[in-house]
Amino acid sequence: MTAKPNRLIHEASPYLQQHAYNPVDWYPWGPEALERAKREDKPIFLSIGYSSCHWCHVMERESFADPETAEIMNQHFVCIKVDREERPDLDDIYQTICQLVTRSGGWPLSVWLTPEQKPFYVGTYFPPVERYGRPGFRQVLLALAQAWREKRQEVEKVAESWARGIAQTDELLPPAGPMPDHRLVADAARALAERIDRQHGGFGGAPKFPNTMALDLMLRHWKATGDDLFLHLVTLTLRKMAEGGIYDQLGGGFHRYSVDARWAVPHFEKMLYDNALLPPVYLSAWQATGEPLFRRIVEETLDYVLREMTHPEGGFFSTTDADSEGEEGRYYVWDPREVTAVLGPDLGALLCRHYGVTEAGNFERTGKTVLHIAEPAADLASSLGLPVEEVERRLAEGRRRLLEARSRRVPPFRDEKILAGWNGLMISALARAGRILRRPDYAEAARRAAAFVLDRLADGDGGLLRRYKDGHAGIPGYLEDHAFMAAGLIDLYECTFDERFLQEAMRLTEETLRRFYDGSGSFHLTQSGAEPLIHRPRDTTDQSVPSGAAVAVVNLLRLQPYRRDDRFREVADTAFRAHRDLMARVPGATATLLQALDLYLDGPTEVTLVGDAPEAWLEALGRRYEPNLVLTRIEAPRDDAPIWAGKAAGTGPVAYVCRNFACSPPATTWEELAHHLGGA
């Protein structure tokens, strides 16, 4: 490192700040860098990553911090560093090209561009010298600089071809067809079920990611058909994840993914979005089964977020790193000696058996172990001749003491930028858990976060900015920022019945249509009038987070009962027709849109409470798995929205259940309400 910082020192992104003392003459993405490239007729080296990315750190240490490598970069290229979490549009464009050209992708993403931003060479991580079957980074830099000087026409021909290729991805969507029906949803659920690992759960083999959107769709299919295979496959997956190393057995919360098929050893970064998306699936599984494990995982995960990922004023931070003290996973792994030093020989031996801590270890030949459930409490109790309750008490005490000891280790770096969209996901998770589990602390945390985002990330024109950090907000919000935040506000309304949140959700959804909808059933990732790039991507498929377009469509359908016109439903109708073939072809990537289709075809289950709803009703309602529930409450009869019209009050609390434009008689007891919902 050099003592003199480069331009990145002025950036808000912690990821860019991590490169601020590189000898590389880094620029952030912006006019200054792009104009220099044109003025000097220099190619651009674009490096895209994020703060918790292990291989991003490796490449920074090996290459970007190396003065000789930096000299080559500075001499031949205009070097631009981008945080993919701040600029998902740039990441989407160039990651798509990388996948089209190389059939793989990932981060760090390394792209060489013409001054017109058109790519002519792409890759991910490059070692400093040739190894792992990859060319050395210096070798690549010098070869591309020579090609730019001596084979300019060939380079520009490649760049034009690749730019045309990304533009043509829009043309892959066929013309809108007839409205899809329930068969499409059922076929998709069956196709997903065929891909599930019957032994360990999850989709496919290693590496294994928690595809929450697909699990949600399969659970809906179980509800619709009563086919218990789908419930079994979902709960198998959730149980195996909860028992594995992908789940932080001491502190709660989930790591990004498992490097093996058994969920045992994770890639250790913790993302806010994973810990927002997984609790609602576990909540649904708890509603469907009543299994205490699922509720415990929800509460431990949300408690972790509130304890370790929350800004003092209410928003949620983005990520924690995979590495600490320069080593991946160091903060999380244990050996028998360390466990015994904290707990003593007897309790230490019990915890080592329970969590599979052995001399050999299970993590990269280090002799360290990623904690996972190797011997369940019931098996330990049987072998030790103790009551299960006593074993569970001892395990809980051991966990508490190990967590306390771990907290004294050097923690992983925490990226404290606050992203509107990811906060919307967490607001949804907390609001749903607050309503379903009757946890007012979760509801209050969701309220505070919503107030934070609506205040600090307002763009002054009715929409949202993307990022807040250290008192400064910036970057025009993307589709996911508006759609995820609107969804969070709908969930927060259904948790609190505070109509301000319903009104804000309606307003943000109107803004979503105004800024991102193309009129033909698709939604763009960027706002109309955004910075011109070589392509304006659409946000159609689920990735690590749900498709922004699909969440927007779900929002339209959840809000339609409050509108006198049919505009929201008509947009949803157009979206389903436009994406019918895509949903049939890649159900794993369109699971959220398929959930929206299920809601559209079945219609919402509207439950309107008139007057003060008894806590017992709300608690019992929270125990029911009703995936298409739209829940509302009014103080007294009113008719300013269709969902409220004709709902008369009684001498006590009253509830109405409406489906497909037909409403039940008023229910005045929980038993009557349960009957109208369909069973006790």
C-alpha positions as CSV (number, residue, x, y, z in Angstrom):
1,M,0.0,0.0,0.0
2,T,1.1,3.6,-0.5
3,A,0.5,6.3,2.0
4,K,-1.1,8.5,-0.7
5,P,-4.8,7.7,-1.3
6,N,-6.3,7.6,-4.8
7,R,-9.7,9.0,-5.8
8,L,-11.7,6.2,-4.1
9,I,-10.9,7.8,-0.7
10,H,-13.8,10.2,-1.5
11,E,-16.4,7.4,-2.2
12,A,-19.1,6.3,0.3
13,S,-18.8,2.6,-0.6
14,P,-16.8,0.6,1.9
15,Y,-15.8,-1.7,-1.0
16,L,-14.3,1.2,-2.9
17,Q,-12.7,2.5,0.3
18,Q,-10.9,-0.8,0.6
19,H,-9.0,0.1,-2.6
20,A,-8.4,3.7,-1.7
21,Y,-4.7,3.1,-0.9
22,N,-3.9,0.9,-3.8
23,P,-1.2,2.3,-6.1
24,V,-3.7,1.8,-9.0
25,D,-5.0,5.1,-10.3
26,W,-8.6,4.0,-9.6
27,Y,-11.6,6.1,-10.7
28,P,-15.2,5.5,-9.6
29,W,-17.6,5.0,-12.5
30,G,-18.5,8.4,-13.8
31,P,-18.0,11.1,-16.4
32,E,-14.4,11.9,-15.3
33,A,-13.1,8.4,-16.1
34,L,-15.2,7.9,-19.2
35,E,-14.2,11.2,-20.7
36,R,-10.6,10.6,-20.0
37,A,-10.8,7.2,-21.8
38,K,-12.2,8.9,-24.9
39,R,-9.9,11.9,-24.7
40,E,-6.8,9.7,-24.5
41,D,-8.2,6.9,-26.6
42,K,-7.4,4.4,-23.9
43,P,-9.2,1.2,-23.1
44,I,-10.9,0.8,-19.7
45,F,-10.2,-1.8,-17.1
46,L,-13.5,-2.3,-15.1
47,S,-13.3,-4.2,-11.9
48,I,-16.6,-5.1,-10.2
49,G,-16.9,-6.7,-6.7
50,Y,-18.3,-6.2,-3.3
51,S,-16.9,-5.8,0.2
52,S,-17.6,-9.3,1.6
53,C,-16.2,-11.1,-1.5
54,H,-13.3,-13.4,-0.6
55,W,-11.7,-13.6,-4.0
56,C,-12.1,-9.8,-4.4
57,H,-9.9,-9.5,-1.4
58,V,-7.4,-12.0,-2.7
59,M,-7.1,-10.2,-6.1
60,E,-6.7,-6.8,-4.3
61,R,-3.8,-8.2,-2.2
62,E,-2.1,-10.0,-5.0
63,S,-2.5,-7.6,-7.8
64,F,-4.0,-4.2,-7.1
65,A,-1.7,-3.6,-4.1
66,D,1.3,-4.6,-6.1
67,P,3.3,-1.5,-7.4
68,E,4.6,-3.2,-10.5
69,T,1.2,-4.5,-11.5
70,A,-0.4,-1.1,-10.8
71,E,2.2,0.6,-13.0
72,I,1.1,-1.6,-15.9
73,M,-2.5,-0.9,-15.2
74,N,-2.0,2.9,-15.0
75,Q,0.2,3.1,-18.1
76,H,-2.2,1.2,-20.4
77,F,-5.7,1.5,-19.0
78,V,-8.2,3.9,-17.4
79,C,-9.0,1.8,-14.3
80,I,-12.5,1.9,-12.8
81,K,-13.7,0.2,-9.6
82,V,-17.4,-0.5,-9.0
83,D,-19.3,-1.8,-6.0
84,R,-21.9,-4.2,-7.5
85,E,-24.2,-3.6,-4.6
86,E,-24.4,0.1,-5.4
87,R,-24.5,-0.4,-9.2
88,P,-26.5,-3.5,-10.0
89,D,-27.1,-2.1,-13.5
90,L,-23.4,-2.2,-14.5
91,D,-23.0,-5.5,-12.8
92,D,-26.0,-7.0,-14.7
93,I,-24.8,-5.8,-18.1
94,Y,-21.2,-7.0,-17.8
95,Q,-21.9,-10.1,-15.8
96,T,-24.4,-11.2,-18.5
97,I,-21.8,-10.7,-21.2
98,C,-19.3,-12.7,-19.1
99,Q,-21.7,-15.5,-18.8
100,L,-22.7,-15.4,-22.5
101,V,-19.0,-15.5,-23.6
102,T,-17.4,-17.7,-21.0
103,R,-20.4,-19.8,-19.8
104,S,-19.5,-18.8,-16.2
105,G,-19.4,-15.7,-14.1
106,G,-18.8,-14.4,-10.6
107,W,-16.8,-11.9,-8.7
108,P,-14.4,-10.1,-8.9
109,L,-15.6,-9.4,-12.4
110,S,-12.8,-8.2,-14.6
111,V,-13.8,-6.5,-17.9
112,W,-11.9,-4.6,-20.5
113,L,-13.9,-2.0,-22.4
114,T,-13.4,0.4,-25.4
115,P,-13.8,4.0,-24.5
116,E,-17.4,3.6,-25.6
117,Q,-18.0,1.1,-22.8
118,K,-18.2,-1.9,-25.1
119,P,-16.4,-5.0,-23.7
120,F,-13.8,-6.9,-25.6
121,Y,-12.4,-9.2,-22.9
122,V,-13.9,-10.6,-19.7
123,G,-13.0,-12.8,-16.8
124,T,-13.4,-13.1,-13.1
125,Y,-10.4,-13.7,-10.7
126,F,-7.0,-13.7,-12.3
127,P,-4.0,-14.8,-10.2
128,P,-0.9,-12.6,-10.4
129,V,1.0,-15.3,-12.3
130,E,-0.4,-18.3,-14.3
131,R,-1.9,-20.9,-12.0
132,Y,-5.2,-22.8,-11.3
133,G,-5.4,-23.1,-15.1
134,R,-5.8,-19.3,-15.4
135,P,-3.5,-16.9,-17.1
136,G,-1.6,-14.4,-14.9
137,F,-3.1,-11.0,-14.5
138,R,0.0,-9.1,-15.7
139,Q,0.2,-11.4,-18.7
140,V,-3.4,-10.6,-19.6
141,L,-2.9,-6.8,-19.1
142,L,0.2,-6.7,-21.4
143,A,-1.5,-8.9,-24.0
144,L,-4.6,-6.8,-24.1
145,A,-2.6,-3.5,-24.2
146,Q,-0.6,-4.9,-27.2
147,A,-3.8,-6.0,-28.9
148,W,-5.3,-2.5,-28.5
149,R,-2.2,-1.0,-30.1
150,E,-1.6,-3.6,-32.9
151,K,-4.9,-5.3,-33.6
152,R,-7.3,-2.5,-33.0
153,Q,-9.8,-3.4,-35.7
154,E,-10.1,-7.0,-34.4
155,V,-10.6,-5.7,-30.9
156,E,-13.3,-3.3,-31.9
157,K,-15.0,-6.0,-34.0
158,V,-15.2,-8.2,-30.9
159,A,-16.6,-5.3,-28.9
160,E,-19.3,-4.6,-31.4
161,S,-20.3,-8.2,-31.6
162,W,-20.6,-8.5,-27.8
163,A,-22.5,-5.3,-27.5
164,R,-25.0,-6.6,-30.1
165,G,-25.2,-9.8,-28.2
166,I,-26.3,-8.1,-24.9
167,A,-28.8,-5.9,-26.9
168,Q,-30.3,-9.0,-28.4
169,T,-31.1,-10.6,-25.0
170,D,-34.2,-8.4,-25.0
171,E,-35.3,-10.0,-28.3
172,L,-35.3,-13.5,-26.7
173,L,-38.7,-12.7,-25.1
174,P,-41.4,-14.0,-27.5
175,P,-44.5,-12.0,-28.2
176,A,-47.2,-12.0,-25.5
177,G,-49.4,-15.1,-25.7
178,P,-52.6,-16.4,-24.0
179,M,-53.0,-16.1,-20.2
180,P,-51.2,-19.1,-18.5
181,D,-53.3,-21.2,-16.2
182,H,-52.7,-23.4,-13.1
183,R,-51.0,-26.1,-15.1
184,L,-48.0,-23.8,-15.6
185,V,-47.6,-23.4,-11.8
186,A,-48.1,-27.1,-11.2
187,D,-45.6,-28.1,-13.9
188,A,-43.1,-25.6,-12.5
189,A,-43.5,-27.0,-9.0
190,R,-43.0,-30.6,-10.2
191,A,-39.9,-29.6,-12.2
192,L,-38.4,-28.0,-9.1
193,A,-39.2,-31.0,-7.0
194,E,-37.3,-33.3,-9.4
195,R,-34.2,-31.2,-8.9
196,I,-34.2,-31.5,-5.1
197,D,-31.5,-33.6,-3.4
198,R,-33.5,-36.3,-1.6
199,Q,-30.9,-36.8,1.0
200,H,-29.7,-33.4,2.0
201,G,-32.4,-31.1,0.5
202,G,-31.7,-28.1,-1.6
203,F,-31.4,-27.9,-5.4
204,G,-28.6,-29.8,-7.2
205,G,-25.2,-30.5,-5.8
206,A,-22.2,-28.4,-4.7
207,P,-22.1,-25.4,-4.4
208,K,-25.6,-25.2,-2.9
209,F,-27.6,-22.0,-2.5
210,P,-30.8,-21.5,-0.5
211,N,-33.2,-20.8,-3.3
212,T,-35.9,-19.4,-1.1
213,M,-38.2,-18.3,-4.0
214,A,-38.4,-21.9,-5.3
215,L,-39.1,-23.3,-1.9
216,D,-41.9,-20.8,-1.4
217,L,-43.4,-21.9,-4.7
218,M,-43.3,-25.6,-3.8
219,L,-44.9,-24.9,-0.4
220,R,-47.7,-23.1,-2.2
221,H,-48.2,-26.1,-4.5
222,W,-48.5,-28.3,-1.4
223,K,-51.2,-26.0,0.0
224,A,-53.1,-26.0,-3.4
225,T,-52.9,-29.8,-3.9
226,G,-52.4,-31.4,-0.6
227,D,-49.5,-33.4,-2.1
228,D,-47.3,-34.1,1.0
229,L,-44.2,-34.8,-1.1
230,F,-43.8,-31.1,-1.7
231,L,-44.1,-30.3,2.0
232,H,-41.6,-33.0,2.8
233,L,-39.0,-31.7,0.3
234,V,-39.3,-28.1,1.6
235,T,-39.1,-29.1,5.2
236,L,-36.2,-31.5,4.5
237,T,-34.3,-28.7,2.9
238,L,-35.0,-26.2,5.7
239,R,-34.2,-28.8,8.4
240,K,-30.9,-29.7,6.8
241,M,-29.9,-26.1,6.4
242,A,-30.7,-25.4,10.0
243,E,-28.5,-28.3,11.1
244,G,-25.7,-27.4,8.8
245,G,-22.7,-25.1,8.8
246,I,-24.4,-22.7,6.5
247,Y,-26.4,-21.7,9.6
248,D,-24.4,-19.9,12.3
249,Q,-25.1,-22.4,15.2
250,L,-23.9,-19.9,17.8
251,G,-25.0,-16.5,16.7
252,G,-27.9,-17.2,14.4
253,G,-28.2,-16.1,10.8
254,F,-27.2,-17.7,7.5
255,H,-24.0,-17.6,5.5
256,R,-24.2,-17.0,1.7
257,Y,-24.0,-20.6,0.4
258,S,-22.5,-24.1,1.1
259,V,-19.4,-25.2,-0.8
260,D,-20.6,-28.9,-0.4
261,A,-23.9,-30.7,-1.0
262,R,-24.5,-31.3,2.7
263,W,-24.7,-27.7,3.8
264,A,-21.7,-28.4,6.1
265,V,-19.1,-25.9,5.1
266,P,-20.2,-22.5,4.0
267,H,-18.7,-19.5,2.1
268,F,-18.8,-17.4,5.2
269,E,-20.1,-13.9,4.2
270,K,-23.4,-13.0,5.7
271,M,-25.7,-11.0,3.4
272,L,-28.7,-9.0,4.7
273,Y,-30.8,-10.3,1.9
274,D,-30.3,-14.0,2.7
275,N,-31.2,-13.2,6.3
276,A,-34.3,-11.4,5.2
277,L,-35.5,-14.0,2.6
278,L,-35.0,-17.1,4.7
279,P,-37.1,-16.3,7.8
280,P,-40.4,-15.9,5.8
281,V,-39.9,-19.4,4.3
282,Y,-39.2,-20.8,7.8
283,L,-42.3,-19.0,9.1
284,S,-44.4,-20.5,6.4
285,A,-43.0,-24.0,7.2
286,W,-43.8,-23.4,10.9
287,Q,-47.4,-22.4,10.0
288,A,-47.7,-25.5,7.8
289,T,-46.2,-28.0,10.4
290,G,-46.0,-26.3,13.8
291,E,-42.4,-27.6,14.1
292,P,-40.6,-25.6,16.9
293,L,-37.3,-25.8,15.1
294,F,-38.6,-23.6,12.3
295,R,-39.8,-20.9,14.7
296,R,-36.5,-21.0,16.5
297,I,-34.5,-20.4,13.3
298,V,-36.7,-17.4,12.5
299,E,-36.2,-15.8,15.9
300,E,-32.5,-16.5,16.1
301,T,-31.9,-15.1,12.6
302,L,-33.9,-12.0,13.2
303,D,-32.4,-11.5,16.6
304,Y,-28.9,-11.7,14.9
305,V,-29.9,-9.0,12.5
306,L,-31.2,-6.7,15.2
307,R,-28.1,-7.4,17.3
308,E,-25.4,-7.1,14.7
309,M,-26.7,-5.6,11.5
310,T,-28.8,-2.6,12.6
311,H,-28.0,1.1,12.4
312,P,-28.7,2.9,15.7
313,E,-31.4,4.9,14.0
314,G,-33.2,1.9,12.4
315,G,-31.8,1.0,9.0
316,F,-30.0,-2.3,8.3
317,F,-26.4,-2.8,7.1
318,S,-25.6,-4.8,4.0
319,T,-23.1,-7.5,4.7
320,T,-20.4,-9.0,6.9
321,D,-17.2,-10.3,5.4
322,A,-16.2,-13.9,4.9
323,D,-12.7,-13.1,6.2
324,S,-11.2,-12.0,9.4
325,E,-7.5,-11.4,10.2
326,G,-6.9,-12.2,6.5
327,E,-8.4,-15.8,6.7
328,E,-11.7,-17.0,5.4
329,G,-14.0,-18.3,8.2
330,R,-11.5,-17.7,11.0
331,Y,-14.1,-16.0,13.2
332,Y,-16.5,-19.0,13.0
333,V,-14.4,-22.2,13.3
334,W,-13.3,-24.1,16.4
335,D,-11.0,-27.0,17.4
336,P,-11.5,-29.3,20.5
337,R,-8.8,-27.4,22.5
338,E,-10.6,-24.1,22.0
339,V,-14.0,-25.5,23.0
340,T,-12.5,-27.2,26.1
341,A,-10.7,-24.0,27.1
342,V,-14.0,-22.1,27.2
343,L,-16.3,-24.8,28.6
344,G,-14.1,-27.2,30.6
345,P,-13.7,-30.9,29.8
346,D,-17.2,-32.2,30.5
347,L,-19.4,-29.5,28.8
348,G,-16.7,-29.1,26.2
349,A,-16.9,-32.8,25.2
350,L,-20.7,-32.6,25.0
351,L,-20.6,-29.6,22.7
352,C,-17.9,-31.2,20.6
353,R,-20.1,-34.3,20.1
354,H,-23.2,-32.2,19.3
355,Y,-21.4,-29.9,16.8
356,G,-19.0,-32.4,15.3
357,V,-15.8,-30.7,16.5
358,T,-12.9,-33.2,16.0
359,E,-9.2,-33.1,15.9
360,A,-9.3,-33.6,12.1
361,G,-11.8,-30.8,11.6
362,N,-13.9,-30.3,8.5
363,F,-12.5,-27.0,7.2
364,E,-9.8,-27.0,4.5
365,R,-7.3,-29.2,6.4
366,T,-6.9,-26.6,9.1
367,G,-7.9,-28.9,12.0
368,K,-10.8,-26.5,12.6
369,T,-14.5,-27.4,12.4
370,V,-17.5,-25.4,11.1
371,L,-20.1,-26.1,13.8
372,H,-23.0,-28.3,12.5
373,I,-25.4,-30.7,14.2
374,A,-23.5,-34.0,14.2
375,E,-25.3,-35.7,17.1
376,P,-28.8,-34.3,17.9
377,A,-29.8,-33.6,21.5
378,A,-32.1,-36.6,21.7
379,D,-29.3,-39.0,20.6
380,L,-27.0,-37.5,23.2
381,A,-29.6,-37.8,25.9
382,S,-30.2,-41.5,25.0
383,S,-26.4,-42.3,25.1
384,L,-25.8,-40.4,28.3
385,G,-28.9,-41.6,30.1
386,L,-30.1,-38.1,30.7
387,P,-33.5,-36.4,30.0
388,V,-33.5,-34.5,26.7
389,E,-34.5,-31.3,28.6
390,E,-31.3,-31.5,30.7
391,V,-29.1,-32.1,27.6
392,E,-30.8,-29.1,25.8
393,R,-30.2,-27.0,28.9
394,R,-26.5,-27.8,28.9
395,L,-26.2,-27.3,25.2
396,A,-27.8,-23.8,25.5
397,E,-25.4,-22.9,28.3
398,G,-22.5,-24.1,26.2
399,R,-23.7,-22.1,23.1
400,R,-24.0,-19.0,25.2
401,R,-20.5,-19.2,26.6
402,L,-19.0,-20.1,23.2
403,L,-20.8,-17.1,21.6
404,E,-19.4,-14.9,24.4
405,A,-15.9,-16.2,23.8
406,R,-16.3,-15.8,20.0
407,S,-17.3,-12.1,20.5
408,R,-13.8,-11.5,21.8
409,R,-12.3,-12.6,18.5
410,V,-11.5,-10.1,15.8
411,P,-14.8,-9.9,13.9
412,P,-15.2,-9.9,10.1
413,F,-15.5,-6.5,8.4
414,R,-19.1,-5.1,8.3
415,D,-20.2,-3.2,5.3
416,E,-22.4,-0.4,6.8
417,K,-23.9,1.0,3.7
418,I,-27.7,0.9,3.9
419,L,-29.5,-0.2,0.6
420,A,-33.2,0.7,0.2
421,G,-34.2,-2.5,-1.5
422,W,-32.5,-4.9,0.9
423,N,-34.0,-2.9,3.8
424,G,-37.4,-3.5,2.2
425,L,-36.8,-7.2,2.3
426,M,-35.8,-7.1,6.0
427,I,-38.8,-4.9,6.8
428,S,-41.0,-7.6,5.2
429,A,-39.4,-10.3,7.2
430,L,-39.7,-8.5,10.5
431,A,-43.3,-7.3,9.8
432,R,-44.4,-10.8,8.9
433,A,-42.7,-12.3,11.9
434,G,-44.1,-9.6,14.1
435,R,-47.6,-10.4,12.9
436,I,-47.4,-14.2,12.8
437,L,-45.4,-14.7,16.0
438,R,-47.0,-11.8,17.9
439,R,-43.6,-10.2,18.5
440,P,-44.1,-6.4,19.0
441,D,-40.3,-5.9,19.1
442,Y,-40.0,-7.2,15.5
443,A,-42.9,-4.9,14.4
444,E,-41.2,-1.9,16.1
445,A,-37.9,-2.7,14.4
446,A,-39.7,-2.8,11.0
447,R,-41.4,0.5,11.8
448,R,-38.1,2.2,12.6
449,A,-36.4,0.8,9.5
450,A,-39.3,2.0,7.3
451,A,-39.1,5.5,8.8
452,F,-35.4,5.5,8.2
453,V,-35.6,4.6,4.5
454,L,-38.6,6.9,3.8
455,D,-36.8,9.8,5.4
456,R,-33.1,9.3,4.6
457,L,-33.4,7.7,1.1
458,A,-36.2,9.8,-0.3
459,D,-35.1,11.3,-3.7
460,G,-37.3,14.4,-3.4
461,D,-39.5,13.4,-6.3
462,G,-41.6,10.6,-4.8
463,G,-39.1,7.9,-5.3
464,L,-36.1,6.4,-3.5
465,L,-32.3,6.7,-3.7
466,R,-30.3,3.5,-3.6
467,R,-27.7,3.9,-0.8
468,Y,-27.1,5.7,2.5
469,K,-23.8,5.8,4.3
470,D,-22.4,8.1,7.0
471,G,-25.1,10.7,6.6
472,H,-25.0,10.8,2.8
473,A,-27.6,9.3,0.4
474,G,-27.1,8.8,-3.3
475,I,-27.5,6.8,-6.5
476,P,-31.0,6.8,-8.1
477,G,-33.0,3.9,-6.8
478,Y,-33.4,0.8,-9.0
479,L,-36.5,-1.3,-9.6
480,E,-35.8,-3.5,-6.7
481,D,-35.4,-0.6,-4.3
482,H,-39.0,0.6,-5.1
483,A,-40.6,-2.8,-5.4
484,F,-39.0,-4.4,-2.3
485,M,-39.7,-1.3,-0.2
486,A,-43.3,-1.3,-1.3
487,A,-43.6,-4.9,-0.4
488,G,-42.2,-4.3,3.0
489,L,-44.7,-1.5,3.6
490,I,-47.6,-3.7,2.6
491,D,-46.4,-6.3,5.1
492,L,-45.9,-3.6,7.7
493,Y,-49.4,-2.4,7.2
494,E,-50.8,-5.9,7.7
495,C,-48.8,-6.2,10.9
496,T,-49.7,-2.8,12.4
497,F,-52.9,-1.7,10.5
498,D,-51.3,1.8,10.3
499,E,-52.7,3.2,7.1
500,R,-49.7,5.4,6.5
501,F,-47.8,2.4,5.4
502,L,-50.5,1.3,3.0
503,Q,-50.6,4.8,1.5
504,E,-46.8,4.8,1.1
505,A,-46.9,1.4,-0.5
506,M,-49.6,2.6,-3.0
507,R,-47.5,5.7,-3.8
508,L,-44.3,3.8,-4.3
509,T,-46.1,1.2,-6.5
510,E,-47.4,4.1,-8.7
511,E,-43.8,5.4,-8.9
512,T,-42.6,1.9,-9.9
513,L,-45.0,1.9,-12.8
514,R,-44.1,5.4,-13.8
515,R,-40.3,4.9,-13.7
516,F,-39.7,1.3,-14.7
517,Y,-42.7,-0.2,-16.5
518,D,-42.3,-0.5,-20.3
519,G,-46.0,-0.8,-21.1
520,S,-45.6,-4.3,-22.6
521,G,-45.4,-6.5,-19.5
522,S,-41.8,-6.0,-18.6
523,F,-39.9,-3.8,-16.1
524,H,-36.5,-2.2,-16.6
525,L,-33.9,-2.4,-13.8
526,T,-33.1,1.3,-14.2
527,Q,-35.4,4.3,-14.2
528,S,-36.5,6.1,-17.4
529,G,-34.0,8.9,-17.9
530,A,-31.2,7.0,-16.2
531,E,-27.6,7.3,-17.2
532,P,-27.3,5.9,-20.8
533,L,-25.3,2.7,-20.8
534,I,-24.7,0.2,-23.7
535,H,-27.8,-1.6,-22.6
536,R,-30.9,-1.0,-20.4
537,P,-31.4,-4.3,-18.6
538,R,-34.7,-5.7,-17.5
539,D,-35.1,-7.2,-14.0
540,T,-37.1,-10.4,-14.9
541,T,-35.5,-13.4,-13.2
542,D,-34.8,-14.3,-9.6
543,Q,-31.1,-14.2,-8.7
544,S,-29.8,-14.0,-5.1
545,V,-32.8,-11.8,-4.5
546,P,-36.2,-12.0,-6.2
547,S,-36.9,-10.4,-9.5
548,G,-37.8,-6.8,-9.0
549,A,-40.4,-7.1,-11.7
550,A,-42.0,-10.2,-10.1
551,V,-42.2,-8.5,-6.7
552,A,-43.7,-5.4,-8.4
553,V,-46.4,-7.6,-9.9
554,V,-47.1,-9.2,-6.5
555,N,-47.5,-5.7,-5.0
556,L,-49.9,-4.8,-7.8
557,L,-52.1,-7.8,-6.9
558,R,-51.9,-7.2,-3.2
559,L,-52.9,-3.6,-3.6
560,Q,-55.6,-4.1,-6.2
561,P,-58.4,-4.7,-3.6
562,Y,-57.9,-1.2,-2.4
563,R,-58.4,0.4,-5.8
564,R,-61.5,1.3,-7.7
565,D,-60.0,0.9,-11.1
566,D,-58.5,-2.3,-12.6
567,R,-55.1,-0.8,-13.7
568,F,-52.9,-2.8,-11.3
569,R,-54.6,-6.1,-12.3
570,E,-54.3,-5.2,-16.0
571,V,-50.6,-4.6,-15.7
572,A,-50.2,-8.0,-13.9
573,D,-52.2,-9.7,-16.7
574,T,-50.0,-8.2,-19.3
575,A,-46.8,-9.3,-17.4
576,F,-48.0,-12.9,-17.2
577,R,-48.8,-13.1,-20.9
578,A,-45.5,-11.5,-21.8
579,H,-43.5,-14.0,-19.7
580,R,-45.5,-17.2,-20.2
581,D,-42.8,-18.9,-22.2
582,L,-40.0,-17.8,-19.8
583,M,-41.9,-19.2,-16.8
584,A,-42.4,-22.5,-18.6
585,R,-38.7,-22.7,-19.7
586,V,-36.9,-21.7,-16.5
587,P,-39.2,-22.2,-13.4
588,G,-36.2,-22.0,-11.1
589,A,-35.4,-18.5,-12.2
590,T,-39.0,-17.3,-12.3
591,A,-40.4,-18.8,-9.1
592,T,-41.4,-15.3,-7.7
593,L,-43.3,-14.5,-10.9
594,L,-45.0,-18.0,-10.7
595,Q,-46.0,-17.2,-7.1
596,A,-47.6,-14.0,-8.4
597,L,-49.4,-16.0,-11.1
598,D,-50.7,-18.3,-8.4
599,L,-52.0,-15.3,-6.5
600,Y,-53.6,-13.9,-9.7
601,L,-55.3,-17.2,-10.7
602,D,-56.6,-18.1,-7.2
603,G,-57.3,-14.5,-6.2
604,P,-56.4,-13.1,-2.8
605,T,-58.0,-14.4,0.4
606,E,-59.2,-11.1,1.8
607,V,-59.7,-11.0,5.6
608,T,-61.3,-7.7,6.8
609,L,-61.5,-7.1,10.5
610,V,-64.0,-4.5,11.7
611,G,-63.3,-2.9,15.1
612,D,-60.7,-4.1,17.5
613,A,-59.6,-7.6,16.6
614,P,-59.1,-9.9,19.7
615,E,-55.5,-10.9,20.2
616,A,-56.6,-14.5,20.2
617,W,-57.9,-14.1,16.6
618,L,-54.6,-12.6,15.4
619,E,-52.6,-15.3,17.1
620,A,-54.7,-18.1,15.6
621,L,-54.6,-16.4,12.2
622,G,-50.8,-16.3,12.4
623,R,-50.7,-20.0,12.9
624,R,-52.4,-20.7,9.6
625,Y,-50.5,-21.0,6.3
626,E,-52.5,-18.7,4.0
627,P,-50.0,-17.7,1.2
628,N,-52.5,-15.5,-0.6
629,L,-53.8,-13.7,2.5
630,V,-54.6,-9.9,2.2
631,L,-55.3,-8.7,5.7
632,T,-56.9,-5.4,6.6
633,R,-58.7,-3.7,9.5
634,I,-61.1,-0.8,9.7
635,E,-62.3,1.0,12.9
636,A,-65.8,1.4,11.6
637,P,-67.7,0.8,8.3
638,R,-66.4,2.8,5.4
639,D,-66.5,2.4,1.6
640,D,-63.5,4.4,0.3
641,A,-61.9,1.2,-1.0
642,P,-63.6,-1.9,-2.5
643,I,-62.1,-4.2,0.1
644,W,-63.8,-2.2,2.9
645,A,-67.2,-1.6,1.2
646,G,-70.2,-3.3,2.7
647,K,-68.4,-4.5,5.8
648,A,-70.9,-3.8,8.6
649,A,-69.9,-3.5,12.2
650,G,-71.4,-5.6,15.0
651,T,-71.7,-5.3,18.8
652,G,-68.3,-6.8,19.1
653,P,-65.4,-7.7,16.7
654,V,-66.4,-8.9,13.3
655,A,-64.4,-10.4,10.4
656,Y,-65.2,-11.0,6.7
657,V,-63.5,-13.5,4.3
658,C,-63.8,-12.6,0.6
659,R,-62.6,-14.6,-2.4
660,N,-63.2,-14.0,-6.0
661,F,-65.6,-11.2,-5.4
662,A,-67.8,-13.2,-3.0
663,C,-67.8,-12.6,0.8
664,S,-68.7,-14.8,3.7
665,P,-71.3,-13.9,6.3
666,P,-69.8,-11.8,9.2
667,A,-67.8,-14.0,11.6
668,T,-68.1,-13.0,15.3
669,T,-66.0,-15.9,16.8
670,W,-62.7,-17.4,15.8
671,E,-64.4,-20.7,15.0
672,E,-66.6,-18.9,12.5
673,L,-63.7,-17.1,10.9
674,A,-61.7,-20.4,10.7
675,H,-64.7,-22.1,9.1
676,H,-64.9,-19.3,6.4
677,L,-61.1,-19.6,5.8
678,G,-61.6,-23.4,5.3
679,G,-61.3,-25.5,8.3
680,A,-60.4,-25.1,12.0
